[in-house]
Amino acid sequence: MKILKMMVICLVVIGLLGMATQSFAQDPAKKLGRGLANVLTGWVELPKNIYDTSVEQNFLAGITMGLAKGVGMTIVRTGAGVYETVTFPFPIPEDYKPVLEPEFVFSE
């Protein structure tokens, strides 16, 4: 009888833990990783914006407006990555929140 009670309690605890949502706390290590990732992958904004604009509108818009947006976002994402890499030990902005949304080039 005790074994049955222990099994039920274990199943309930496992079920409760499985239903808990994960929280993604921001900390200096995550900020440093995010910064380095954005420094290294900032250039991906260029082809990504050309492609996205071509799909949303047309090819001509992709190679003109998409190119311009891609160049701008490459500078912004790389700059944000440098900023977050340099300031990773400090909680700036509050609680190490990302400077740029989405956090990474391929996040939606």
LINSUL-V694862 format. One record per residue. N is the residue number from 1. SS is DSSP state (2 for helix, 1 for strand, 0 for the rest). PSI is psi in whole degrees, -180 to 180 (999 if undefined). OMEGA is omega in whole degrees, 0 to 359 (NA if undefined). Layout:
BEGIN
n=N ss=SS psi=PSI omega=OMEGA
n=N ss=SS psi=PSI omega=OMEGA
END
This chain:
BEGIN
n=1 ss=0 psi=-39 omega=179
n=2 ss=2 psi=-36 omega=180
n=3 ss=2 psi=-41 omega=179
n=4 ss=2 psi=-44 omega=179
n=5 ss=2 psi=-43 omega=180
n=6 ss=2 psi=-38 omega=179
n=7 ss=2 psi=-42 omega=179
n=8 ss=2 psi=-46 omega=179
n=9 ss=2 psi=-44 omega=179
n=10 ss=2 psi=-43 omega=179
n=11 ss=2 psi=-39 omega=178
n=12 ss=2 psi=-46 omega=180
n=13 ss=2 psi=-45 omega=179
n=14 ss=2 psi=-41 omega=178
n=15 ss=2 psi=-42 omega=179
n=16 ss=2 psi=-41 omega=178
n=17 ss=2 psi=-34 omega=179
n=18 ss=2 psi=-27 omega=180
n=19 ss=2 psi=-15 omega=182
n=20 ss=0 psi=138 omega=178
n=21 ss=0 psi=147 omega=178
n=22 ss=0 psi=140 omega=174
n=23 ss=0 psi=133 omega=182
n=24 ss=0 psi=87 omega=181
n=25 ss=0 psi=142 omega=177
n=26 ss=0 psi=136 omega=179
n=27 ss=0 psi=173 omega=182
n=28 ss=2 psi=-38 omega=181
n=29 ss=2 psi=-42 omega=179
n=30 ss=2 psi=-39 omega=179
n=31 ss=2 psi=-42 omega=178
n=32 ss=2 psi=-45 omega=179
n=33 ss=2 psi=-43 omega=178
n=34 ss=2 psi=-42 omega=180
n=35 ss=2 psi=-47 omega=179
n=36 ss=2 psi=-40 omega=179
n=37 ss=2 psi=-42 omega=180
n=38 ss=2 psi=-32 omega=175
n=39 ss=2 psi=-44 omega=184
n=40 ss=2 psi=-28 omega=184
n=41 ss=2 psi=9 omega=180
n=42 ss=0 psi=-34 omega=181
n=43 ss=0 psi=-19 omega=181
n=44 ss=2 psi=-19 omega=177
n=45 ss=2 psi=-32 omega=182
n=46 ss=2 psi=-62 omega=179
n=47 ss=2 psi=-31 omega=180
n=48 ss=2 psi=-46 omega=181
n=49 ss=2 psi=-34 omega=175
n=50 ss=2 psi=-47 omega=180
n=51 ss=2 psi=-50 omega=182
n=52 ss=2 psi=-43 omega=180
n=53 ss=2 psi=-37 omega=178
n=54 ss=2 psi=-40 omega=180
n=55 ss=2 psi=-43 omega=183
n=56 ss=2 psi=-37 omega=184
n=57 ss=0 psi=-90 omega=177
n=58 ss=0 psi=175 omega=185
n=59 ss=2 psi=-43 omega=181
n=60 ss=2 psi=-43 omega=177
n=61 ss=2 psi=-35 omega=180
n=62 ss=2 psi=-43 omega=183
n=63 ss=2 psi=-8 omega=177
n=64 ss=2 psi=-72 omega=182
n=65 ss=2 psi=-39 omega=179
n=66 ss=2 psi=-39 omega=177
n=67 ss=2 psi=-47 omega=180
n=68 ss=2 psi=-45 omega=179
n=69 ss=2 psi=-39 omega=179
n=70 ss=2 psi=-42 omega=178
n=71 ss=2 psi=-45 omega=180
n=72 ss=2 psi=-45 omega=181
n=73 ss=2 psi=-28 omega=175
n=74 ss=2 psi=-45 omega=179
n=75 ss=2 psi=-45 omega=181
n=76 ss=2 psi=-49 omega=183
n=77 ss=2 psi=-43 omega=179
n=78 ss=2 psi=-41 omega=177
n=79 ss=2 psi=-42 omega=177
n=80 ss=2 psi=-37 omega=177
n=81 ss=2 psi=-42 omega=178
n=82 ss=2 psi=-45 omega=180
n=83 ss=2 psi=-47 omega=181
n=84 ss=2 psi=-32 omega=178
n=85 ss=2 psi=-42 omega=182
n=86 ss=2 psi=-37 omega=185
n=87 ss=0 psi=15 omega=185
n=88 ss=0 psi=-30 omega=181
n=89 ss=0 psi=-14 omega=186
n=90 ss=0 psi=140 omega=180
n=91 ss=0 psi=60 omega=179
n=92 ss=0 psi=123 omega=347
n=93 ss=0 psi=176 omega=186
n=94 ss=2 psi=133 omega=178
n=95 ss=2 psi=29 omega=176
n=96 ss=2 psi=29 omega=180
n=97 ss=0 psi=153 omega=181
n=98 ss=0 psi=146 omega=178
n=99 ss=0 psi=-30 omega=187
n=100 ss=0 psi=138 omega=175
n=101 ss=0 psi=133 omega=357
n=102 ss=0 psi=159 omega=184
n=103 ss=0 psi=-39 omega=184
n=104 ss=0 psi=160 omega=185
n=105 ss=0 psi=-35 omega=182
n=106 ss=0 psi=7 omega=177
n=107 ss=0 psi=149 omega=178
n=108 ss=0 psi=999 omega=NA
END
